[in-house]
């Protein structure tokens, strides 16, 4: 996967190996804050934010 400025949910699920529903649940519970694309309202992340999601996964937040 080539480096981009922003990654979509599909990209993040693949890169971080976290279930889409887990990410949505983390967002709803306030565990993470997710930015949205202003034009289409898609959730978007940068590489640093993806690394933070991976750390949360390691801490067992998604279980």
C-alpha positions as CSV (number, residue, x, y, z in Angstrom):
1,X,0.0,0.0,0.0
2,X,1.5,3.3,-1.0
3,X,1.8,6.2,1.4
4,X,-1.0,8.7,1.4
5,X,-2.0,11.8,3.3
6,X,-5.2,10.3,4.6
7,X,-6.5,6.7,5.0
8,X,-10.1,5.5,4.9
9,X,-11.8,3.0,7.2
10,X,-11.0,0.2,4.7
11,X,-7.3,1.1,4.7
12,X,-7.2,1.3,8.5
13,X,-8.9,-2.1,9.0
14,X,-6.3,-3.7,6.7
15,X,-3.2,-1.8,8.1
16,X,-4.1,-2.0,11.8
17,X,-5.9,-5.4,11.7
18,X,-8.8,-4.0,13.7
19,X,-12.4,-4.8,13.0
20,X,-14.4,-1.9,11.6
21,X,-17.0,-2.4,14.4
22,X,-14.4,-2.1,17.0
23,X,-13.2,1.2,15.7
24,X,-16.8,2.5,15.5
25,X,-17.4,1.3,19.1
26,X,-14.2,3.1,20.3
27,X,-15.4,6.3,18.6
28,X,-18.9,6.0,20.2
29,X,-17.5,5.3,23.7
30,X,-15.2,8.4,23.4
31,X,-12.0,6.3,23.5
32,X,-10.9,7.8,20.2
33,X,-11.7,11.0,18.3
34,X,-12.1,10.5,14.6
35,X,-11.8,13.2,12.0
36,X,-14.1,13.3,9.0
37,X,-13.6,14.3,5.4
38,X,-15.4,17.7,5.1
39,X,-16.8,16.9,1.7
40,X,-18.1,13.3,2.0
41,X,-18.1,12.9,5.8
42,X,-16.0,9.8,5.7
43,X,-13.8,8.9,8.7
44,X,-10.1,9.6,7.9
45,X,-6.8,8.9,9.6
46,X,-3.2,9.8,9.1
47,X,-0.3,7.4,9.8
48,X,0.2,8.7,13.3
49,X,-3.4,8.1,14.2
50,X,-3.2,4.6,12.8
51,X,-0.2,3.9,15.0
52,X,-2.3,5.1,18.0
53,X,-5.1,2.7,17.1
54,X,-2.5,-0.2,17.0
55,X,-1.4,0.8,20.5
56,X,-5.0,0.7,21.7
57,X,-5.4,-2.7,20.2
58,X,-2.3,-4.0,22.0
59,X,-3.6,-2.6,25.3
60,X,-6.7,-4.8,24.8
61,X,-9.2,-1.9,24.5
62,X,-11.1,-3.6,21.7
63,X,-11.9,-6.8,23.7
